Amino acid sequence: MMSGQLFKRTGLLIRLNLKRDWTKILIWTVTLAALLTAIAAKFDGIYSTQKAIDSIVTTLKTPAMVSLFGAFTAKAPYTTAKIFATEMVVFMAIIMVIMNIMLAVATTRGEEDDGLLELVRAHAVGRLAPLSAGVAELTGLNLILGVLYGLGLQLSGMPGADAAGNWLIGFGLAAMGWLFGMLTLLVAQLADNASETTMLSYAIFGVMYIARMSTDVSDPRQTWWIPFGWIEKMSIYQKNDWRPLLWMFLFGLICAALAATLNWRRDLGAGFLATRQGRRMASPFLAGPATLLWRESRMVLLAWAVGNLVLGAAYGSIFNTIGDLAKSNPMIKQLLGASALAAANRVIVKNFIAVLAIVIVVVALIPAVQTMLKLVSDENKGYLHQLYATATSRWHVWASYTVFALVEAVVVFMAGLVGMYVTGLTVMTDPIKWSTYWQVFLAYVPAMLVMVAAASLLAGWLPKWRYLSWVWVLYGFFSLYLGSLIKLPVWAKKFTPLGFVNKVPIKAIDWSTSWWLLAITVLILVLASIGYRRRDLAQ
């Protein structure tokens, strides 16, 4: 086959993809560009004095903050712009990675699972045209976002910023997002369905994030070996090093080339990592929608639980470094004494646990919200139409998905805390007791249940707007992960139920808040069940 025929009608498919995805693309573009620009504009007011800047520099150099935001490599004199680059670049890179994974899966494996690609291939379309259209869509989106980021930073007028640094942030974030978009397209050729593609892509990202965190704390030079760590190596507003962008581009290009090669060789609907064949006869436990969903999603639950367990363990592995005040300042040990020093160390670690809890919570919410929205996607694919042809009620199906999602959130969250606790036991001479982690668990679970119930409500009443659930989750992550550093108002944090949770374990659990959050969960679930039973099935 001539190379030109392989890409035949790629332009037409690009237009069709944009027509289908324009709403998602517009929401992502406006939200992310506005977010970065607004925060940059606010930074001058937050760190307007040298005293405030010097204070946050001391905080950002601690191992706890290094694990979250990357190694602090800025050199004196410190400016508002350098603080912004340290706090925001890794955070925005995480959001860019998530966006690209979601869009890359939807435009490749998602179309194959829905049967759309088979219809497209039935026409005079090149074998590589659908993949090329996906590459073009992701490239265009990331390029536009890079330009908007650069323009927004130029307009913000941050003290200490320069044009080279502003555009380096913009195109650096775009390059990192594009890299993971191409990596996901490669993974889509290996996996044989959208669910496995998503799971493997996030697993690769999770491994890179944990490796980046570990090397930043122990030896930042080793972070060069981790593709996600390249985003930290640009020396923004200092040397403004563009070489990491070259590495991102080359890595993404290699992934795209491998994806094209594998796509050309594999059969439609197949993958190089084939799913294991099931039994010839169904298990007697497959007696309803709940057991069917468990059978279908159990490996996804296991993967997320193990992933959060490893993430928690990675955070717990640096507790000894974070809580060792004597190592950073030997005079403190002489002034406080051994017992007072141990108590001070525990307070520091508990503060770190309070910050990390939001990361563990958001990771646990991702599979739960995915399962809840799967209710609508399974309708769209026609799977549930076959189920409803039997004597199965809508309430039974809705309850199966909802209960599984609620349990999934709780189990994955618990796995993250267990990982943190077990590793903390091994590395700390005076480890934090399990009762501390149990308090964190009890404090956050009611808020998590509200967010999963809200996803169920959207699936029940407004299935076309179900993706707003992700907006709420991302806002909760942003407001609590960065809220204190950018001095977000208290009322702004309370747009999400996670914002009503006290800073446990530093503060006590507010049981009255927990009870009314549980009451709201029950109310939302009742409304969701009514909506799902009344609306038409998604087509």
Wavefront OBJ file of the C-alpha trace (Angstrom):
o trace
v 0.000 0.000 0.000
v 1.357 3.438 -0.970
v 2.150 5.706 1.955
v -0.301 8.306 0.670
v -3.151 5.802 0.807
v -2.437 5.059 4.474
v -3.430 8.628 5.407
v -6.268 9.103 2.905
v -9.037 11.433 4.145
v -7.215 12.318 7.340
v -8.369 15.929 6.912
v -12.005 14.854 6.778
v -11.628 12.815 9.980
v -9.953 15.753 11.729
v -12.969 17.925 10.907
v -15.364 15.232 12.136
v -13.355 14.804 15.360
v -13.428 18.538 16.024
v -17.154 18.673 15.315
v -17.692 15.875 17.834
v -15.265 17.121 20.519
v -15.544 20.900 20.209
v -17.479 21.231 23.471
v -14.900 19.270 25.485
v -12.029 21.080 23.800
v -13.586 24.493 24.460
v -14.220 23.710 28.137
v -10.687 22.408 28.699
v -9.086 25.301 26.807
v -11.022 28.111 28.483
v -10.805 26.559 31.965
v -7.072 25.840 31.955
v -6.012 29.064 30.232
v -8.185 31.153 32.563
v -6.964 29.229 35.618
v -3.267 29.782 34.930
v -3.756 33.439 33.964
v -5.925 34.232 37.001
v -3.478 32.634 39.436
v -0.525 34.418 37.825
v -2.351 37.747 38.106
v -3.099 37.067 41.778
v 0.452 36.083 42.724
v 1.657 39.683 42.868
v -0.824 40.350 45.652
v 0.007 37.134 47.514
v 3.798 37.522 47.486
v 4.141 41.258 47.147
v 6.844 41.728 49.792
v 10.321 40.235 50.087
v 9.408 38.951 53.560
v 6.497 36.936 52.152
v 8.704 35.596 49.359
v 11.495 34.559 51.746
v 8.953 32.843 53.995
v 7.475 30.709 51.190
v 10.967 29.885 49.883
v 11.773 28.281 53.242
v 8.561 26.230 52.991
v 9.175 25.155 49.384
v 12.627 23.830 50.286
v 11.230 21.337 52.811
v 11.087 17.665 51.686
v 7.294 17.674 51.995
v 6.889 20.508 49.492
v 9.644 19.132 47.251
v 7.726 15.854 46.957
v 4.591 17.753 45.919
v 5.947 20.543 43.697
v 9.411 19.374 42.705
v 12.917 20.353 43.741
v 13.354 24.056 44.511
v 16.147 25.068 42.138
v 15.587 28.841 42.012
v 18.555 30.996 42.944
v 18.554 34.259 44.877
v 17.363 36.924 44.456
v 13.957 35.274 44.760
v 11.032 36.848 42.917
v 7.289 36.351 42.663
v 7.734 34.784 39.223
v 10.197 32.160 40.509
v 7.772 31.205 43.284
v 4.966 30.926 40.720
v 7.048 28.640 38.508
v 7.895 26.370 41.431
v 4.324 26.089 42.718
v 2.365 25.934 39.481
v 4.334 24.117 36.780
v 4.125 20.577 38.202
v 0.479 21.075 39.197
v -0.533 22.314 35.741
v 1.502 19.512 34.136
v -0.585 16.961 36.071
v -3.806 18.521 34.712
v -2.394 18.573 31.170
v -1.496 14.878 31.432
v -4.997 13.965 32.639
v -6.632 15.956 29.824
v -4.482 14.347 27.134
v -5.033 10.818 28.437
v -8.804 11.304 28.473
v -8.956 12.768 24.965
v -6.464 10.282 23.496
v -8.440 7.303 24.815
v -11.731 8.736 23.543
v -10.418 9.376 20.039
v -8.824 5.904 19.631
v -9.993 2.974 21.724
v -13.237 4.721 22.613
v -14.233 4.863 18.957
v -13.248 1.226 18.429
v -15.254 0.036 21.438
v -18.311 1.960 20.216
v -18.044 0.412 16.754
v -17.629 3.806 15.070
v -14.188 3.061 13.682
v -15.492 -0.036 11.927
v -18.032 2.114 10.093
v -15.343 4.647 9.175
v -12.986 1.930 7.906
v -15.768 0.585 5.695
v -15.328 3.694 3.505
v -12.368 4.810 1.413
v -10.320 5.878 4.430
v -6.607 5.218 4.929
v -5.631 2.640 7.525
v -3.673 5.207 9.551
v -6.070 8.111 8.937
v -8.060 7.715 12.227
v -4.859 7.595 14.294
v -3.387 10.534 12.356
v -6.550 12.537 12.980
v -6.185 11.853 16.705
v -2.545 12.961 16.625
v -3.503 16.165 14.800
v -6.327 16.927 17.236
v -4.105 16.486 20.301
v -1.256 18.445 18.709
v -3.528 21.354 17.808
v -5.164 21.465 21.240
v -1.849 21.457 23.120
v -0.363 24.053 20.783
v -3.334 26.383 21.293
v -3.133 25.944 25.053
v 0.606 26.658 24.975
v -0.013 29.936 23.133
v -2.827 30.920 25.512
v -0.677 30.122 28.548
v 2.139 32.285 27.192
v -0.198 35.183 26.374
v -1.888 34.937 29.771
v 1.423 35.090 31.601
v 2.511 38.027 29.466
v -0.657 39.907 30.413
v -0.399 39.035 34.123
v 2.701 41.203 34.591
v 4.219 39.196 37.444
v 7.237 40.827 39.086
v 10.401 39.010 38.034
v 8.846 37.430 34.952
v 10.302 37.750 31.477
v 8.932 36.919 28.043
v 11.247 33.940 27.537
v 10.161 32.379 30.833
v 6.473 33.017 30.149
v 6.586 31.306 26.757
v 8.768 28.524 28.160
v 6.078 27.701 30.739
v 3.375 27.796 28.069
v 5.093 25.574 25.543
v 6.653 23.376 28.248
v 3.207 22.499 29.605
v 1.951 21.972 26.049
v 4.884 19.671 25.259
v 4.386 17.600 28.419
v 0.673 17.189 27.697
v 1.399 16.260 24.075
v 4.025 13.728 25.174
v 1.487 11.866 27.307
v -1.108 12.145 24.544
v 1.255 10.333 22.181
v 2.174 7.828 24.899
v -1.526 7.064 25.411
v -1.964 6.512 21.657
v 0.851 3.972 21.884
v -0.743 2.256 24.884
v -4.030 2.147 22.933
v -2.369 -0.157 20.418
v -1.214 -2.518 23.157
v -4.465 -2.761 25.146
v -7.580 -4.160 23.510
v -10.225 -1.887 25.037
v -10.670 1.664 26.319
v -10.803 0.674 29.978
v -7.444 -1.096 29.868
v -5.922 1.761 27.862
v -7.016 4.265 30.495
v -5.795 2.065 33.340
v -2.381 1.420 31.777
v -1.895 5.082 30.832
v -2.634 6.282 34.350
v -0.438 3.490 35.755
v 2.514 4.683 33.673
v 1.878 8.260 34.753
v 1.584 7.170 38.389
v 4.911 5.328 38.257
v 6.585 8.384 36.724
v 5.047 10.701 39.326
v 6.187 8.526 42.229
v 9.665 8.151 40.724
v 9.837 11.922 40.210
v 8.829 12.527 43.812
v 11.397 10.063 45.186
v 14.302 11.361 43.120
v 13.458 14.999 43.851
v 13.698 14.323 47.576
v 16.788 12.076 47.450
v 18.822 13.191 44.406
v 17.240 15.698 41.951
v 19.859 14.887 39.292
v 18.258 11.470 38.842
v 14.972 13.117 37.830
v 16.439 13.558 34.347
v 15.776 9.829 33.814
v 12.027 10.336 34.282
v 10.086 11.937 31.379
v 7.556 13.600 33.704
v 10.472 15.133 35.632
v 11.647 17.038 32.557
v 9.030 19.700 33.245
v 11.074 20.745 36.316
v 14.347 21.063 34.433
v 13.570 24.156 32.365
v 15.139 26.609 34.860
v 12.249 29.025 34.310
v 12.934 32.756 34.847
v 16.611 31.916 35.327
v 18.475 30.206 32.480
v 15.213 29.484 30.583
v 16.514 26.175 29.271
v 14.555 24.922 26.217
v 16.371 21.571 25.995
v 13.748 19.642 28.043
v 11.160 20.610 25.408
v 13.341 18.983 22.783
v 13.448 15.766 24.821
v 9.654 15.880 25.281
v 9.158 16.375 21.548
v 11.519 13.527 20.624
v 9.961 11.151 23.167
v 6.455 11.997 21.951
v 7.548 11.588 18.342
v 8.942 8.126 19.080
v 5.687 7.142 20.803
v 3.636 8.410 17.842
v 5.820 6.514 15.357
v 5.545 3.285 17.375
v 1.777 3.782 17.693
v 1.470 4.155 13.913
v 3.574 1.042 13.309
v 1.551 -1.093 15.715
v -1.752 0.335 14.460
v -0.825 -0.661 10.919
v -0.011 -4.214 12.015
v -2.872 -5.022 14.392
v -6.463 -5.999 13.614
v -9.339 -3.643 14.297
v -10.669 -4.141 17.817
v -7.648 -6.207 18.871
v -4.589 -5.377 20.934
v -1.149 -6.818 21.440
v -2.016 -7.419 25.113
v -5.087 -9.564 24.580
v -7.669 -9.952 27.329
v -7.737 -13.460 28.781
v -10.632 -15.548 27.510
v -13.380 -16.213 30.018
v -15.025 -19.511 30.954
v -17.044 -21.515 28.491
v -19.875 -21.606 31.053
v -20.826 -18.577 33.130
v -20.205 -18.631 36.854
v -23.316 -19.242 39.009
v -22.493 -15.989 40.784
v -23.274 -14.010 37.592
v -26.898 -13.779 38.621
v -27.546 -10.064 38.168
v -26.159 -6.629 37.249
v -24.184 -6.267 40.501
v -22.168 -9.454 40.003
v -21.786 -8.708 36.295
v -20.349 -5.277 37.080
v -18.033 -6.809 39.675
v -16.807 -9.365 37.151
v -16.202 -6.630 34.574
v -14.581 -4.044 36.840
v -12.773 -6.006 39.538
v -9.360 -5.715 37.875
v -9.838 -1.955 37.478
v -10.637 -1.705 41.189
v -7.602 -3.825 42.045
v -5.317 -1.738 39.831
v -6.446 1.567 41.375
v -6.218 0.153 44.905
v -2.683 -1.112 44.301
v -1.752 2.176 42.625
v -2.993 4.228 45.567
v -1.303 1.804 47.968
v 2.017 2.383 46.190
v 1.453 6.150 46.104
v 0.729 6.185 49.840
v 3.784 4.017 50.469
v 5.942 6.390 48.429
v 4.760 9.350 50.490
v 5.237 7.400 53.718
v 8.812 6.544 52.735
v 9.898 10.162 53.210
v 8.202 10.667 56.593
v 11.497 10.118 58.393
v 13.178 12.814 56.281
v 10.314 15.270 56.768
v 9.993 14.757 60.510
v 13.660 14.866 61.437
v 14.087 18.393 62.785
v 17.415 17.525 64.390
v 18.912 16.724 60.999
v 18.013 20.140 59.572
v 18.928 22.046 62.729
v 20.978 20.200 65.439
v 20.462 23.097 67.884
v 16.742 22.283 68.108
v 17.487 18.941 69.781
v 19.498 20.670 72.510
v 16.840 23.339 73.052
v 13.747 21.104 73.095
v 14.995 17.824 74.502
v 14.271 14.342 73.158
v 10.582 14.068 74.119
v 9.623 17.555 72.937
v 11.570 17.019 69.716
v 9.694 13.756 69.021
v 6.376 15.532 69.579
v 7.396 18.346 67.212
v 8.426 15.812 64.573
v 5.026 14.105 64.828
v 3.250 17.423 64.318
v 5.248 18.067 61.139
v 4.427 14.626 59.757
v 0.743 15.027 60.648
v 0.711 18.330 58.768
v 2.162 16.517 55.782
v -0.472 13.752 56.077
v -3.187 16.414 56.077
v -1.810 17.819 52.798
v -1.327 14.406 51.203
v -4.800 13.232 52.174
v -6.337 15.338 49.407
v -4.096 13.651 46.812
v -5.081 10.192 48.075
v -8.761 11.251 48.106
v -8.734 12.550 44.528
v -6.987 9.408 43.261
v -9.713 7.352 44.973
v -12.469 9.478 43.413
v -11.212 8.936 39.843
v -12.228 5.245 39.481
v -15.436 5.838 41.457
v -16.579 8.647 39.154
v -15.503 6.594 36.120
v -17.705 3.715 37.277
v -20.641 6.035 37.867
v -20.351 7.580 34.415
v -19.903 4.103 32.945
v -23.622 3.650 33.604
v -24.353 6.113 30.794
v -21.596 4.895 28.463
v -22.849 1.301 28.790
v -26.287 2.543 27.791
v -24.824 4.359 24.787
v -23.084 1.172 23.659
v -26.299 -0.824 23.950
v -25.020 -3.148 26.668
v -27.764 -2.295 29.148
v -30.499 -2.566 26.520
v -29.806 -6.288 26.434
v -29.946 -6.415 30.226
v -33.259 -4.561 30.336
v -34.722 -7.109 27.931
v -34.672 -9.483 30.917
v -36.669 -9.165 34.151
v -34.214 -6.626 35.589
v -35.463 -3.335 36.993
v -33.821 0.016 36.336
v -33.452 0.574 40.062
v -31.479 -2.664 40.359
v -29.055 -1.611 37.619
v -28.677 1.932 38.961
v -28.123 0.659 42.512
v -25.498 -1.833 41.303
v -23.399 0.850 39.612
v -23.875 3.359 42.427
v -23.036 1.006 45.284
v -19.989 -0.319 43.409
v -18.751 3.253 42.813
v -19.239 4.189 46.487
v -17.422 1.071 47.685
v -14.685 1.631 45.107
v -13.987 5.130 46.436
v -13.778 3.886 50.028
v -11.563 0.878 49.226
v -9.073 2.805 47.072
v -8.878 5.590 49.666
v -8.240 3.067 52.439
v -5.513 1.426 50.332
v -3.651 4.736 50.058
v -3.785 5.299 53.816
v -2.651 1.734 54.521
v 0.334 2.190 52.215
v 1.283 5.392 54.000
v 0.897 3.791 57.436
v 2.854 0.603 56.690
v 5.794 2.441 55.114
v 5.785 4.979 57.926
v 6.138 2.119 60.409
v 9.297 0.911 58.702
v 11.097 4.244 58.234
v 10.165 6.206 61.383
v 11.731 5.618 64.782
v 8.570 7.042 66.382
v 5.842 6.158 63.822
v 2.397 7.680 63.600
v -0.292 5.415 65.073
v -3.035 3.863 62.921
v -5.681 5.821 64.864
v -4.379 8.995 63.166
v -4.958 7.549 59.685
v -8.347 6.219 60.781
v -9.365 9.767 61.728
v -8.370 10.956 58.245
v -10.442 8.140 56.752
v -13.540 8.964 58.800
v -13.202 12.678 58.077
v -12.994 12.425 54.279
v -15.314 9.509 53.450
v -18.588 11.475 53.901
v -17.332 14.244 51.586
v -16.214 11.661 49.021
v -19.624 9.986 49.091
v -21.297 13.321 48.293
v -19.133 13.734 45.193
v -19.849 10.206 43.949
v -23.554 10.715 44.639
v -23.437 13.939 42.588
v -22.027 11.959 39.643
v -24.919 9.513 40.079
v -27.349 12.446 40.067
v -25.967 13.742 36.772
v -26.095 10.235 35.274
v -29.707 9.951 36.401
v -31.098 13.339 35.398
v -28.638 15.002 32.998
v -26.542 12.304 31.299
v -25.252 14.723 28.654
v -23.757 16.896 31.415
v -22.235 13.998 33.338
v -18.685 15.179 32.672
v -19.285 18.096 35.042
v -18.466 15.528 37.729
v -14.819 15.750 36.624
v -14.897 19.534 36.892
v -15.975 19.242 40.524
v -13.270 16.687 41.312
v -10.569 18.781 39.632
v -11.757 21.914 41.421
v -11.605 20.088 44.749
v -8.031 19.027 43.983
v -7.013 22.529 42.921
v -8.683 24.381 45.803
v -7.187 22.196 48.533
v -3.862 21.270 46.915
v -2.939 24.852 46.054
v -5.526 26.807 48.024
v -3.315 27.670 50.994
v -0.308 28.605 48.860
v -2.290 30.977 46.634
v -4.371 32.143 49.628
v -7.694 31.056 48.167
v -10.603 32.406 50.275
v -12.271 29.933 52.661
v -15.615 30.329 50.887
v -14.000 29.353 47.569
v -12.717 26.108 49.078
v -16.239 25.244 50.186
v -17.588 24.979 46.656
v -16.654 21.319 47.090
v -17.597 19.083 50.059
v -13.905 18.319 50.557
v -13.512 21.951 51.655
v -15.752 21.354 54.687
v -13.382 18.771 56.153
v -11.219 20.041 58.996
v -7.461 19.784 58.564
v -7.447 16.287 60.014
v -5.322 14.917 61.714
v -4.022 18.296 62.928
v -7.564 19.230 63.947
v -10.341 17.056 65.322
v -13.106 15.623 63.155
v -16.183 17.844 62.980
v -18.804 15.152 63.497
v -21.746 17.468 62.848
v -20.312 18.222 59.391
v -19.787 14.521 58.721
v -23.379 13.687 59.618
v -24.943 16.354 57.438
v -22.679 15.352 54.548
v -23.965 11.794 54.918
v -27.538 13.115 55.002
v -26.917 15.074 51.790
v -25.489 11.896 50.214
v -28.678 9.979 50.996
v -30.859 12.803 49.638
v -28.861 13.074 46.407
v -28.989 9.305 45.895
v -32.766 9.263 46.329
v -33.120 12.006 43.721
v -30.664 10.219 41.414
v -32.616 6.959 41.570
v -35.869 8.771 40.752
v -34.263 10.541 37.795
v -32.735 7.369 36.372
v -36.021 5.471 36.531
v -37.936 8.298 34.860
v -35.639 9.317 32.001
v -35.272 7.630 28.633
v -32.349 5.314 28.068
v -29.326 6.968 26.499
v -28.880 6.132 22.821
l 1 2 3 4 5 6 7 8 9 10 11 12 13 14 15 16 17 18 19 20 21 22 23 24 25 26 27 28 29 30 31 32 33 34 35 36 37 38 39 40 41 42 43 44 45 46 47 48 49 50 51 52 53 54 55 56 57 58 59 60 61 62 63 64 65 66 67 68 69 70 71 72 73 74 75 76 77 78 79 80 81 82 83 84 85 86 87 88 89 90 91 92 93 94 95 96 97 98 99 100 101 102 103 104 105 106 107 108 109 110 111 112 113 114 115 116 117 118 119 120 121 122 123 124 125 126 127 128 129 130 131 132 133 134 135 136 137 138 139 140 141 142 143 144 145 146 147 148 149 150 151 152 153 154 155 156 157 158 159 160 161 162 163 164 165 166 167 168 169 170 171 172 173 174 175 176 177 178 179 180 181 182 183 184 185 186 187 188 189 190 191 192 193 194 195 196 197 198 199 200 201 202 203 204 205 206 207 208 209 210 211 212 213 214 215 216 217 218 219 220 221 222 223 224 225 226 227 228 229 230 231 232 233 234 235 236 237 238 239 240 241 242 243 244 245 246 247 248 249 250 251 252 253 254 255 256 257 258 259 260 261 262 263 264 265 266 267 268 269 270 271 272 273 274 275 276 277 278 279 280 281 282 283 284 285 286 287 288 289 290 291 292 293 294 295 296 297 298 299 300 301 302 303 304 305 306 307 308 309 310 311 312 313 314 315 316 317 318 319 320 321 322 323 324 325 326 327 328 329 330 331 332 333 334 335 336 337 338 339 340 341 342 343 344 345 346 347 348 349 350 351 352 353 354 355 356 357 358 359 360 361 362 363 364 365 366 367 368 369 370 371 372 373 374 375 376 377 378 379 380 381 382 383 384 385 386 387 388 389 390 391 392 393 394 395 396 397 398 399 400 401 402 403 404 405 406 407 408 409 410 411 412 413 414 415 416 417 418 419 420 421 422 423 424 425 426 427 428 429 430 431 432 433 434 435 436 437 438 439 440 441 442 443 444 445 446 447 448 449 450 451 452 453 454 455 456 457 458 459 460 461 462 463 464 465 466 467 468 469 470 471 472 473 474 475 476 477 478 479 480 481 482 483 484 485 486 487 488 489 490 491 492 493 494 495 496 497 498 499 500 501 502 503 504 505 506 507 508 509 510 511 512 513 514 515 516 517 518 519 520 521 522 523 524 525 526 527 528 529 530 531 532 533 534 535 536 537 538 539
